[in-house]
C-alpha cells in the first residue's frame, strides 16, 4: 500500500513534478518521449537512466502506472494518490470559519 508520505517524497523533486506535468498534458509516453520533452521544453539534460529512476519513484508512489506494448513501455499519470490527499485534508472555502 502506498502511503501519503511516499506521495509527498515523490513530489519533493522538481524533475519528478515536471515529468508528472508532461504526463498530465499528454498521457501514455515512452521513456524516450519523456526525455525529449524534458530537454526541449524545460532544458533538462538528465540521462535516460536518471529519468528512468525518477519514473520508478513516481511509480512506487502510485503516481505513474505503466503498460507494456511489445517492446515499448508506456507511462501514464495516475491522480488517485493526489485525490486521496485532498480527501484526507479537505480545503476549507475562503471566508469559512471551519
Beta strands, then each sheet from edge to edge (+ up, - down):
strand 1: 64-69
strand 2: 72-77
sheet 1: 1+ 2-
end
